[in-house]
Amino acid sequence: MMGYHSPTFCLLLCSHFISVLCSSPSPTHLCSPNQSAALFQFKTHFSINQTASKNCEYSNPKAKTTSLKKGTDCCLWDGVSCDNITGEVISLDLSCSCLSGTFPSNTTFFLLSSLQRLDLSFNDFRKSEISSNFGRFPSSTHLDLSYLWFSGLVPYEISYLSNLVSLHLSYRPTTDLIGFQAPGPILKLEKFAVNEIVRNLTKVREIYLDGIDMSSIDPNSFVNLSYSLTSLSLFGCHLRGKLPDNIFKLPNIEYLRLDENPKLTGQFPKSNWSSPLVRNLSQLDSLYLSFNYFSGKIPSSLTNPAKLSILTLNDNQLEGFLPDNQNAFPNLALLDLSNNLLSGTTPSWLYTIPRLLYLNLGNNQFNGHISEFQNRLLIKIILKDNSFRGPIPSSISKLVDLTSLDLSSNELNGTISLNMFSELQNLKKLDVFDLHSNFIEVSNNSLVGTLSGICNMKFIEILDLSHNDFSGIIPQCIGSFSQSLSSLNLKMNKLHGAITSIFAKGRALKNLNLNSNHLEGPLTPSITNCKELQVLDARNNMALSELQVLVLRSNRFHGPITAATSPRSLLKLRIVDLSCNNFFVPLPTGYIKNFKRMINTIDDGKGILTIFTSIDLSCNNFEGQIPRDIGELSSLRGLNLSHNNLIGHIPSSLRNMTRLEWLDLSSNKLSGQIQTGLLDLTFLSSFNVSCNQLVGPIPKGKQFNTFENGSYQGNVGLCGVPLSRGCNNNVLGQPPLAPWMNSHEDDGSKLEFGWKVVAIGYGFGFIFGAAMGCGCLRAGVGV
């Protein structure tokens, strides 16, 4: 039996003692009272508001200051770290803490003199200035005051923090690239502060100053940046002038972001970059130079950095050919060269970059063929607005992760095989497929077969096959194959047959363009299921040749109405109601000429649609004169052009509309006299030209003897029965408008009286036209 004093027992005992000693927690010091008080007082300056951290880069902002409670050890509070020996606060992370309020310039917060790390990012200190007291943390190595909505000047005292290795002062998130407007005063950095930062921060490795106004800074101020620098981000800083070449010679630079500085100019060195310079870029991972004003050529050496994963040079003035370097970009994931002046054929390496996910060469002057893509990882390919020719690469159908393909506006030609389109069904993630404005043909002249693959693209959002030579019929699936489809453009092809596709409910379709094909038959009624539809363009087809009634009144349609070019458009149209929208420019004369059934009506025994024809364009913003061609619509029973901005005289050709029963030209700016030829309209039961600028005597006789004052009021130059104002030798004068004519209220009340007369004289005309006019007035459509 082993004794207590044996060497083995002593060894075991010592081992146990050491184990217990090592497993015991190290002694820690409580946070000192003055540090705890400083933090607690700092907390009282702010309220908690979830929107204050809405742009937080973390998914769940947390109000960390709720853990700051009196009587507890501040070293245990959220975001607080202390020195294990002294108990001094050395790190404070209150990022994304939903803090909202004014940051005090003098607060006990600045008594935390031992702070080494301070992160207050993604809170809302709007209308506050950055206090110079932030320069009172001599031990600080990391300072993050980004996205706090500070305003005013960045204090030069920041340069006192000579031990800084990381400085983040960005004013806005770099995700806000488009349409950003700074709320109120912006943060500015002036020359002296920049010079001091560059001179004193010799250990700094990261500088992020995105969105700070540096419009007064000479880019040469950054020439002597620390050689320790690994990251420099000056995104959207209003820099202007020439960027010094030294920026590219920082030996340890990994991340360089200078984009969104439209007045920042520069060129890559014209010579082949020297070997030392290439070695300087060997650590470069991300280079953003888009939306600047760089010119010249892209040097071959820029394609060498082995670690480069992101390169954006888009929206500059770069020109010339792409360099030919077979070992280019071994790790590149994103390449954007769009919106430059680059030209020539694309080098073979572009199609073999092994890790490339995003490729954008759009809006340049590239030509030649698009080669087969060897990389199967591609997610987005944008080659639009160039001069590429030849066939579409068959390898595209093998890119199973592809979400966007835009080859539009090139000179691509050849045939898309049935097999290729059937293989497109494998592209389950594709949501943008744009081939418009090319010269592509379809094999076997059968669009049905060629679109069978597209019908399986359940998540496609934009499908543009316009300006090609597609033929055949439109397949049934077009209206329902993708719930995400927002834009379908098949215009300028050779499609034929009826539009019988079923448009399912709940679809997101906003733009449907079938313009200039050979489509015919009725427009499918299921189009009304597309509640978000904003543009429907089926002109220059035969699809509307059977259309008899078109009623689009009381919507929010706006813009011009383009004239039809097909002689067979709208041949059988009898009723047109576009009232109470926001159409503008001159009346659509091109369509009016095609209203053949309004010229010669044939009684085919089908009831009211055969014998009744009318046009209601009231309550819009149509301009110009009433076209003379409208008088050719001799079978028209009703015409309402009221509440527009029409000018000129009432055309004499209206006398040819001998079947006209109601005519409303009120609330325009028509001038001249009422033509006596209108006496030939013997079926006219309702006539309204009120609120214009007409002059002269009112015609006498026939139907005109039945019209009352309401038909003419608001024309102070008119005279004669039924007005109380008699005619004299000055009736052709143009007196000034009476003040009451500028009052919409008075116009409305007087016109409403006129419509009541119409109701008595012509029931159906009132329902179709007069009631709408009254409704428009009540809706606030001005005269």
C-alpha positions in Angstrom: 0.0 0.0 0.0 1.3 3.4 -1.0 2.3 5.6 2.0 1.5 9.2 2.5 5.1 10.2 2.3 6.0 8.2 -0.7 7.4 10.1 -3.7 4.4 9.0 -5.8 1.8 10.3 -3.4 3.6 13.6 -3.1 3.7 13.9 -6.9 -0.1 13.2 -7.1 -0.8 15.7 -4.4 1.2 18.4 -6.1 -0.5 17.7 -9.4 -3.9 18.1 -7.8 -2.9 21.3 -6.1 -1.6 22.8 -9.4 -4.8 21.7 -11.2 -7.1 23.3 -8.7 -5.0 26.5 -8.7 -5.0 26.7 -12.5 -8.7 26.1 -12.8 -9.6 28.9 -10.3 -10.8 32.1 -11.9 -8.3 34.9 -12.2 -9.0 37.8 -9.8 -10.8 40.7 -11.4 -11.3 44.3 -10.3 -14.6 46.0 -10.2 -15.2 48.9 -12.4 -14.1 52.1 -10.6 -16.9 54.3 -9.4 -15.9 57.3 -11.5 -15.9 55.2 -14.7 -19.3 53.7 -13.8 -20.7 57.1 -13.2 -19.3 58.5 -16.5 -21.0 55.7 -18.5 -24.3 56.0 -16.6 -24.4 59.8 -17.2 -23.6 59.2 -20.9 -26.6 56.9 -21.1 -29.0 59.6 -19.9 -28.3 61.8 -22.9 -30.1 59.5 -25.3 -33.4 57.8 -25.8 -34.0 54.4 -27.3 -35.4 54.4 -30.9 -35.4 51.4 -33.1 -35.2 53.5 -36.3 -31.9 55.1 -35.1 -30.2 51.9 -36.1 -32.3 51.0 -39.1 -29.2 50.8 -41.3 -27.3 48.6 -38.9 -25.1 46.1 -40.7 -26.2 43.6 -38.0 -29.5 41.9 -38.4 -30.8 42.6 -34.9 -29.9 45.9 -33.3 -29.9 45.8 -29.6 -30.3 48.5 -27.0 -27.2 47.7 -25.0 -27.5 50.6 -22.7 -30.5 49.0 -20.9 -27.9 46.9 -19.0 -26.3 50.1 -17.6 -27.7 50.1 -14.1 -26.5 51.7 -10.9 -25.0 49.5 -8.3 -23.8 46.9 -10.7 -20.3 46.3 -12.0 -19.9 48.3 -15.3 -17.4 45.7 -16.5 -20.3 43.3 -16.8 -22.5 45.7 -18.9 -23.2 44.9 -22.6 -20.4 46.2 -24.8 -18.1 47.1 -22.0 -14.7 45.5 -21.4 -12.3 46.4 -18.6 -8.6 45.9 -17.8 -8.3 42.8 -15.6 -5.9 44.5 -13.3 -6.9 48.2 -13.0 -10.6 47.8 -13.7 -10.4 50.7 -16.2 -12.8 50.6 -19.2 -10.6 49.8 -22.2 -13.2 48.9 -24.8 -16.8 50.2 -25.4 -18.9 48.9 -28.2 -22.3 50.6 -28.4 -22.8 50.0 -32.1 -26.4 49.4 -33.3 -27.7 50.3 -29.9 -30.7 52.3 -31.1 -29.4 55.5 -29.4 -31.1 58.7 -30.5 -30.2 62.2 -29.3 -27.7 65.0 -29.3 -24.1 64.0 -28.5 -22.8 66.4 -25.8 -19.5 68.0 -26.6 -18.4 68.0 -22.9 -19.5 64.9 -21.0 -18.0 62.7 -18.4 -17.8 60.1 -21.2 -14.5 61.6 -22.2 -13.1 60.7 -18.7 -12.6 57.2 -19.9 -9.0 58.0 -20.6 -7.9 54.3 -20.9 -10.2 53.5 -23.9 -8.4 51.6 -26.6 -11.4 50.6 -28.7 -14.5 52.7 -29.2 -17.4 51.8 -31.5 -20.5 54.0 -31.6 -21.5 53.3 -35.2 -25.1 53.0 -36.5 -26.8 55.2 -34.0 -28.5 58.6 -34.6 -26.7 61.6 -33.2 -28.1 63.9 -35.9 -27.5 67.6 -35.6 -24.5 67.0 -33.4 -20.9 67.9 -34.2 -18.0 65.5 -33.6 -16.4 66.8 -30.4 -12.7 67.6 -30.4 -12.6 65.7 -27.1 -12.5 62.4 -29.1 -8.8 63.3 -29.4 -8.4 62.7 -25.7 -8.0 58.9 -25.8 -4.2 58.6 -26.2 -4.3 54.8 -26.0 -7.0 54.4 -28.7 -6.2 51.9 -31.5 -9.7 51.6 -32.9 -12.2 54.4 -33.4 -15.5 53.9 -35.2 -17.9 56.9 -35.5 -19.5 55.9 -38.8 -23.1 56.3 -39.8 -24.0 58.5 -36.8 -25.3 61.4 -38.9 -22.9 63.8 -37.4 -22.6 67.2 -39.1 -20.1 70.0 -39.3 -16.3 69.6 -39.5 -14.3 66.6 -38.6 -12.0 67.9 -35.8 -8.3 67.9 -36.5 -7.8 66.6 -32.9 -8.6 63.1 -34.3 -5.0 63.2 -35.5 -3.8 63.2 -31.9 -4.6 59.5 -31.7 -1.2 58.5 -33.0 -1.8 54.8 -32.0 -4.8 54.3 -34.2 -4.8 51.3 -36.5 -8.4 51.7 -37.5 -10.4 54.9 -38.3 -14.0 54.7 -39.4 -15.8 58.0 -39.9 -18.1 57.2 -42.9 -21.1 59.4 -43.2 -23.5 57.1 -44.9 -23.7 53.3 -45.8 -22.2 52.4 -49.2 -25.4 50.5 -50.0 -27.2 53.8 -50.6 -25.7 54.3 -54.1 -28.7 55.8 -56.0 -30.8 58.8 -55.2 -29.2 59.4 -51.8 -30.0 62.7 -50.1 -28.2 63.6 -46.9 -30.6 64.6 -44.2 -29.7 68.2 -43.3 -26.1 69.4 -42.8 -23.3 67.1 -44.0 -20.0 66.1 -42.5 -17.0 67.8 -44.0 -13.2 67.2 -43.8 -10.9 70.1 -44.5 -7.3 70.3 -45.8 -5.6 70.9 -42.4 -7.3 68.0 -40.7 -6.4 65.6 -43.6 -2.8 66.7 -43.6 -2.6 66.1 -39.8 -4.2 62.7 -40.1 -1.8 61.7 -42.8 1.2 63.0 -40.9 0.4 61.6 -37.4 -1.4 58.4 -38.0 1.7 56.4 -39.0 0.4 53.1 -37.7 -3.1 53.2 -39.2 -4.1 50.2 -41.4 -7.8 51.1 -42.1 -9.3 54.4 -43.1 -13.0 54.6 -44.0 -14.3 58.1 -44.8 -17.2 57.3 -47.1 -19.6 60.1 -47.8 -17.7 62.9 -46.1 -17.5 66.1 -48.1 -13.9 66.5 -49.3 -14.6 68.9 -52.1 -11.9 71.3 -50.9 -9.2 68.5 -50.5 -6.5 68.1 -53.1 -6.1 64.4 -53.8 -2.4 64.9 -53.5 -3.0 65.2 -49.7 -3.1 61.4 -49.6 0.3 60.9 -51.2 2.1 60.2 -47.9 -0.4 57.8 -46.4 1.0 55.2 -44.0 2.7 52.3 -45.7 0.9 50.1 -43.1 -2.4 50.9 -44.8 -4.4 47.9 -45.9 -7.8 49.6 -46.5 -8.7 53.0 -47.9 -12.3 53.9 -48.7 -13.2 57.4 -49.9 -16.5 56.5 -51.6 -18.7 59.5 -52.6 -16.5 62.2 -51.1 -16.8 64.8 -53.8 -13.1 64.5 -54.5 -11.9 66.5 -57.5 -8.7 66.8 -59.4 -6.1 64.2 -60.5 -5.5 61.1 -58.3 -1.8 60.6 -57.6 -0.2 57.4 -58.9 1.2 56.8 -55.4 -2.1 55.5 -54.2 -1.5 52.4 -56.2 2.0 52.0 -54.7 0.9 51.3 -51.2 2.7 48.0 -50.5 0.0 46.4 -48.3 -3.2 47.8 -49.8 -5.9 45.2 -49.9 -9.1 47.3 -50.2 -9.2 50.5 -52.3 -12.5 52.3 -52.8 -12.6 55.6 -54.6 -15.8 55.3 -56.6 -18.7 57.8 -56.9 -16.3 60.8 -57.2 -17.4 62.1 -60.7 -14.8 64.9 -60.8 -11.9 62.7 -59.8 -9.7 62.2 -62.8 -6.7 60.0 -63.4 -5.0 57.5 -65.6 -3.4 54.2 -65.1 0.3 54.5 -65.9 0.8 54.4 -69.6 3.9 52.2 -69.5 3.8 48.6 -68.5 3.7 48.9 -64.7 7.1 48.1 -63.3 7.7 44.9 -61.4 7.9 46.6 -58.0 4.5 48.2 -58.6 3.0 44.9 -59.5 4.4 43.4 -56.3 2.9 46.4 -54.5 -0.6 45.3 -55.8 0.0 41.7 -54.9 -2.2 42.0 -51.8 -5.0 43.9 -53.5 -8.4 42.2 -53.0 -11.0 44.9 -54.0 -10.6 47.9 -56.3 -13.5 50.3 -56.8 -13.0 53.1 -59.2 -16.4 53.4 -60.8 -18.3 56.6 -61.5 -15.2 58.7 -61.7 -13.5 60.3 -64.7 -10.6 58.0 -65.4 -9.4 57.9 -68.9 -6.7 56.0 -70.9 -6.2 52.3 -71.3 -6.4 49.4 -68.8 -2.9 48.2 -68.4 -2.1 44.5 -68.6 -0.5 44.5 -65.2 -3.8 45.4 -63.5 -5.0 41.9 -64.4 -2.2 40.2 -62.5 -3.0 40.6 -58.8 -3.7 37.0 -57.7 -5.9 38.0 -54.8 -8.1 40.5 -56.6 -11.8 39.5 -56.2 -13.6 42.7 -57.0 -12.8 45.2 -59.8 -15.2 48.0 -60.8 -14.1 50.4 -63.4 -17.5 51.2 -64.8 -18.8 54.7 -65.7 -15.5 56.3 -66.6 -13.8 57.3 -69.9 -11.6 54.3 -70.3 -10.8 53.3 -73.9 -8.9 50.9 -76.1 -8.7 47.1 -76.1 -8.8 44.9 -73.1 -5.2 43.6 -72.3 -4.4 40.1 -73.5 -3.2 38.2 -70.4 -3.9 34.5 -70.3 -3.3 34.3 -66.6 -5.7 37.2 -65.7 -7.7 37.4 -62.6 -7.4 33.9 -61.1 -9.7 34.8 -58.2 -11.9 37.5 -59.6 -15.6 37.2 -58.6 -17.0 40.6 -59.9 -15.9 42.5 -63.0 -17.7 45.6 -64.1 -16.3 47.6 -67.0 -19.7 49.0 -68.3 -20.3 52.5 -69.6 -16.8 53.2 -70.9 -15.3 53.6 -74.4 -13.7 50.2 -74.5 -13.6 48.5 -77.9 -12.3 45.6 -80.0 -12.9 41.9 -79.5 -13.0 40.4 -76.1 -10.0 38.3 -75.1 -10.3 34.6 -74.4 -9.4 34.9 -70.7 -12.6 36.8 -70.1 -14.6 33.6 -70.6 -12.3 31.3 -68.5 -12.0 33.3 -65.2 -12.7 30.3 -62.8 -14.4 32.1 -59.9 -16.3 34.8 -61.8 -19.9 35.4 -60.6 -20.8 38.8 -62.1 -19.7 40.2 -65.5 -20.8 43.5 -66.9 -19.4 44.9 -70.2 -22.5 46.9 -71.1 -22.5 50.1 -73.1 -19.1 49.9 -74.7 -17.9 49.4 -78.2 -17.0 45.7 -78.1 -17.4 43.7 -81.3 -16.8 40.2 -82.5 -18.3 37.0 -81.3 -19.2 36.1 -77.7 -17.2 33.0 -76.8 -18.4 30.0 -74.9 -18.3 30.5 -71.2 -16.1 27.9 -69.5 -17.0 29.0 -66.0 -20.3 27.5 -64.7 -20.6 29.7 -61.6 -21.8 32.9 -63.3 -24.8 34.5 -61.8 -25.1 37.7 -63.9 -24.0 38.4 -67.5 -24.6 41.9 -69.0 -23.2 42.5 -72.4 -25.9 44.9 -73.7 -25.4 48.0 -75.9 -22.3 46.8 -77.8 -21.7 45.5 -81.3 -21.3 41.8 -80.6 -22.3 39.7 -83.5 -22.8 36.0 -84.3 -24.8 33.4 -82.4 -25.7 33.3 -78.7 -23.3 31.0 -77.0 -24.9 27.6 -76.3 -23.0 27.4 -73.0 -25.4 29.9 -71.5 -28.0 27.2 -71.2 -25.6 25.3 -68.9 -25.2 28.2 -66.4 -27.7 26.8 -63.8 -27.1 29.6 -61.3 -27.7 32.4 -63.8 -30.2 35.0 -62.6 -29.8 37.7 -65.2 -28.8 37.6 -68.9 -28.9 40.8 -70.9 -27.6 40.6 -74.5 -29.9 43.4 -75.8 -28.9 46.0 -78.4 -26.2 44.2 -80.2 -25.9 42.7 -83.6 -26.4 39.1 -82.6 -27.8 36.9 -85.4 -28.2 33.3 -86.3 -30.7 30.8 -85.1 -31.8 29.9 -81.6 -32.3 26.1 -81.8 -35.3 24.4 -80.3 -32.9 22.4 -78.2 -31.3 25.5 -76.7 -34.7 26.9 -75.6 -35.7 23.6 -74.2 -32.5 23.6 -72.2 -33.4 27.0 -70.7 -35.9 25.2 -68.5 -32.9 24.2 -66.4 -32.3 27.9 -65.5 -34.7 27.9 -62.6 -33.1 31.0 -61.1 -33.3 33.2 -64.2 -35.3 36.4 -63.6 -34.0 38.7 -66.4 -33.7 37.4 -69.9 -33.3 40.3 -72.4 -32.4 39.7 -76.1 -34.2 42.7 -77.6 -32.8 44.7 -80.6 -30.8 41.9 -82.2 -31.2 39.9 -85.4 -32.1 36.6 -83.9 -34.2 34.0 -85.8 -35.9 31.0 -84.5 -35.5 27.5 -86.0 -38.5 25.8 -87.6 -40.4 29.1 -87.5 -42.2 27.8 -84.4 -42.3 30.1 -81.4 -44.3 27.6 -79.4 -41.5 25.1 -79.4 -38.8 27.7 -78.8 -40.6 29.1 -75.7 -41.2 25.8 -74.1 -38.1 26.2 -71.9 -39.0 29.8 -71.0 -42.4 28.6 -69.7 -40.6 26.7 -67.0 -38.7 29.8 -65.7 -40.9 30.2 -62.6 -39.1 33.2 -61.2 -38.3 35.3 -64.3 -39.1 39.0 -63.9 -38.2 40.6 -67.2 -38.6 38.9 -70.5 -37.6 41.1 -73.6 -37.5 39.4 -77.0 -38.5 42.5 -79.0 -37.1 43.6 -82.3 -36.3 40.1 -83.6 -37.7 37.7 -86.1 -39.7 35.4 -83.9 -42.7 33.9 -85.6 -45.5 31.5 -84.7 -48.2 31.9 -82.0 -47.9 33.0 -78.4 -48.1 30.0 -76.1 -50.8 29.7 -73.4 -48.2 29.7 -70.6 -47.2 33.4 -71.2 -49.9 34.7 -68.9 -49.2 32.4 -66.0 -45.7 30.8 -66.1 -44.0 33.2 -63.7 -45.7 34.9 -60.8 -42.8 37.4 -60.7 -43.0 38.5 -64.3 -43.3 42.3 -64.4 -42.3 43.1 -68.0 -43.1 41.1 -71.1 -41.9 42.7 -74.4 -42.5 40.9 -77.7 -42.9 43.9 -79.9 -41.5 44.1 -83.5 -41.6 40.4 -84.3 -43.7 38.3 -86.6 -46.0 36.6 -84.1 -49.4 35.7 -85.4 -52.6 34.2 -84.2 -55.0 35.1 -81.4 -54.0 36.4 -77.9 -55.7 33.7 -76.0 -53.2 33.3 -73.1 -54.8 33.1 -69.7 -53.4 35.7 -67.3 -53.7 34.3 -63.8 -54.8 36.3 -60.8 -52.2 37.8 -58.5 -49.6 38.3 -61.2 -47.1 41.2 -61.0 -47.3 42.1 -64.7 -46.8 45.9 -65.2 -45.7 46.1 -68.8 -47.1 44.1 -71.7 -45.9 45.1 -75.2 -47.2 43.2 -78.2 -46.8 46.1 -80.6 -46.1 45.5 -84.3 -46.8 41.8 -84.9 -49.5 40.1 -86.8 -51.8 39.2 -83.9 -55.5 39.1 -84.4 -58.7 38.1 -82.7 -60.1 39.3 -79.3 -57.8 40.4 -76.5 -58.1 37.8 -73.7 -60.5 39.1 -71.0 -58.2 37.6 -68.3 -55.9 40.6 -68.8 -58.1 42.3 -66.2 -56.5 39.9 -63.6 -53.3 42.0 -64.0 -54.2 44.6 -61.4 -50.7 46.2 -61.5 -50.7 46.6 -65.3 -49.4 50.1 -66.2 -48.6 49.7 -70.0 -50.5 47.6 -72.5 -49.3 48.2 -76.0 -51.0 46.0 -78.7 -51.0 48.6 -81.5 -50.1 47.8 -85.1 -51.6 44.3 -84.9 -54.8 42.9 -86.2 -55.9 42.0 -82.7 -58.1 45.0 -82.3 -59.8 44.7 -85.6 -62.9 43.2 -84.0 -62.9 45.5 -81.0 -66.2 47.4 -80.8 -66.2 49.0 -77.3 -63.2 50.5 -75.5 -64.0 52.0 -72.1 -60.9 53.1 -70.0 -62.5 56.0 -68.1 -61.7 57.1 -64.6 -58.2 55.5 -64.3 -54.8 57.1 -64.0 -53.6 56.6 -67.6 -51.3 59.3 -68.7 -49.0 60.4 -71.4 -49.5 60.7 -75.2 -51.6 58.4 -77.4 -49.4 57.2 -80.2 -51.0 57.0 -83.6 -51.6 53.6 -85.1 -49.7 52.7 -88.3 -51.7 49.6 -89.1 -54.6 50.3 -91.5 -56.6 47.5 -89.9 -56.5 48.8 -86.3 -59.8 49.5 -84.6 -61.9 49.1 -87.7 -65.1 48.1 -85.9 -64.8 50.4 -82.9 -68.1 52.0 -82.1 -67.7 53.4 -78.5 -64.6 55.0 -77.2 -64.5 56.3 -73.6 -61.1 57.5 -72.3 -62.6 60.2 -70.1 -61.2 61.3 -66.7 -57.6 60.3 -67.2 -54.5 62.3 -67.8 -53.8 61.9 -71.5 -52.1 64.9 -73.1 -50.7 66.4 -76.4 -53.0 66.6 -79.5 -56.0 64.5 -80.0 -55.1 61.0 -81.5 -55.9 61.9 -85.2 -54.2 58.7 -86.4 -56.8 56.5 -84.6 -59.7 58.7 -85.5 -59.0 58.0 -89.2 -59.4 54.3 -88.5 -62.8 54.5 -86.9 -64.5 53.1 -90.0 -67.7 52.0 -88.2 -68.2 55.6 -87.1 -68.1 56.6 -90.7 -70.5 54.0 -92.1 -72.7 52.1 -89.6 -74.2 48.8 -90.8 -77.2 47.5 -88.9 -76.4 43.8 -88.4 -79.2 43.0 -86.0 -77.0 42.9 -82.9 -78.7 45.8 -81.0 -77.3 49.0 -79.5 -73.6 48.4 -80.4 -74.6 48.5 -84.0 -76.6 51.6 -84.0 -74.9 53.7 -81.3 -71.5 55.2 -81.7 -69.8 57.7 -79.4 -66.4 59.2 -78.4 -65.8 60.6 -74.9 -62.3 62.1 -74.4 -63.4 64.5 -71.7 -61.6 65.4 -68.5 -58.0 64.9 -69.8 -55.3 67.3 -70.8 -55.5 67.1 -74.6 -54.1 70.1 -76.4 -54.1 71.6 -79.8 -57.0 72.0 -82.2 -59.9 69.7 -82.9 -58.8 67.8 -86.1 -60.9 68.4 -89.2 -60.9 64.6 -89.8 -63.3 64.1 -86.9 -66.0 65.4 -89.2 -65.7 62.3 -91.3 -67.3 60.2 -88.6 -70.7 60.7 -90.0 -72.3 57.9 -88.0 -71.2 59.3 -84.7 -74.1 59.8 -82.2 -72.2 61.4 -79.3 -69.0 63.5 -79.0 -67.6 64.8 -75.7 -64.3 66.7 -75.8 -65.0 68.9 -72.7 -62.6 69.7 -69.9 -59.3 69.7 -71.9 -57.0 72.4 -73.2 -58.2 72.5 -76.8 -57.7 75.7 -78.8 -58.6 77.1 -82.2 -61.9 77.3 -83.9 -64.8 74.8 -84.0 -64.1 73.0 -87.3 -66.7 73.5 -90.0 -66.4 69.8 -90.9 -68.6 68.9 -87.8 -71.6 69.8 -90.0 -71.0 66.5 -91.7 -71.8 64.5 -88.5 -75.5 64.5 -89.4 -76.4 61.7 -86.9 -74.9 63.5 -84.0 -77.3 63.7 -81.0 -75.0 65.3 -78.3 -72.0 67.5 -78.6 -70.0 68.8 -75.6 -67.0 71.1 -76.3 -67.2 72.9 -73.0 -64.4 74.0 -70.7 -61.7 74.4 -73.3 -60.0 77.4 -74.9 -61.8 77.4 -78.2 -62.1 80.7 -80.0 -63.9 82.2 -83.0 -67.6 81.9 -83.9 -70.0 79.0 -83.7 -70.3 77.8 -87.3 -73.8 78.2 -88.8 -73.2 74.9 -90.5 -74.0 73.2 -87.3 -77.6 74.0 -88.0 -77.5 70.9 -90.3 -77.2 68.7 -87.2 -80.9 68.2 -87.0 -80.7 65.2 -84.5 -78.7 67.3 -82.0 -80.5 67.2 -78.6 -77.7 68.4 -76.4 -75.1 71.1 -77.2 -72.6 72.6 -74.8 -69.8 75.0 -75.6 -69.8 76.8 -72.3 -66.6 78.2 -70.7 -64.6 78.9 -73.8 -63.5 82.1 -75.6 -66.1 82.0 -78.4 -67.4 85.3 -79.9 -70.2 86.4 -82.2 -73.8 85.6 -82.7 -75.3 82.2 -81.7 -76.9 80.5 -84.7 -80.7 80.7 -85.0 -83.1 78.1 -86.1 -83.8 74.4 -86.0 -82.3 72.5 -83.0 -80.4 75.6 -81.8 -83.8 77.2 -80.8 -84.1 74.5 -78.1 -80.8 75.1 -76.3 -80.8 77.2 -73.1 -78.3 79.6 -71.5 -76.3 76.8 -69.9 -75.0 75.8 -73.3 -73.2 79.1 -73.9 -72.4 80.7 -70.5 -68.8 81.6 -69.8 -68.2 83.0 -73.3 -68.5 86.8 -72.8 -68.1 87.4 -76.5 -71.2 85.4 -77.5 -74.5 87.2 -78.0 -78.0 86.5 -79.1 -80.8 84.2 -78.1 -81.0 82.5 -75.6 -78.5 84.9 -73.9 -79.8 88.2 -72.6 -76.9 89.9 -74.3 -78.0 91.2 -77.7 -75.7 91.5 -80.7 -74.5 94.8 -82.1 -71.9 96.0 -84.5 -69.1 94.9 -82.1 -70.0 91.3 -81.7 -66.9 90.1 -83.4 -64.7 91.8 -80.8 -62.7 89.8 -78.3 -63.6 91.3 -74.9 -61.5 90.4 -71.8 -62.6 87.4 -69.7 -64.8 88.2 -66.8 -63.2 87.6 -63.4 -65.8 84.9 -62.5 -64.4 82.7 -65.3 -61.3 82.0 -63.2 -63.5 80.5 -60.4 -63.8 76.7 -60.6 -66.6 76.8 -58.1 -68.8 79.1 -60.2 -68.0 77.1 -63.4 -69.0 73.9 -61.7 -72.4 75.2 -60.4 -73.4 76.8 -63.7 -72.3 73.8 -65.8 -74.1 71.4 -63.5 -77.3 73.3 -64.3 -76.6 72.8 -68.0 -76.2 69.1 -67.5 -79.7 69.0 -65.9 -81.1 70.3 -69.1 -79.3 67.6 -71.0 -80.9 65.0 -68.8 -84.3 66.2 -69.8 -83.6 66.4 -73.5 -81.5 63.2 -74.0 -81.5 60.4 -71.5 -78.9 58.1 -72.9 -76.6 60.9 -73.8 -76.8 62.0 -70.2 -75.9 58.6 -68.8 -72.9 58.1 -71.1 -71.6 61.6 -71.4 -73.3 64.2 -69.2 -73.1 62.2 -65.9 -69.4 61.7 -66.6 -68.9 65.4 -67.1 -70.6 66.2 -63.9 -68.6 63.5 -62.1 -65.4 65.0 -63.4 -66.3 68.4 -62.1 -67.0 67.0 -58.7 -63.7 65.2 -58.7 -62.0 68.5 -59.1 -60.9 68.5 -62.8 -60.2 72.1 -63.6 -61.4 74.1 -66.5 
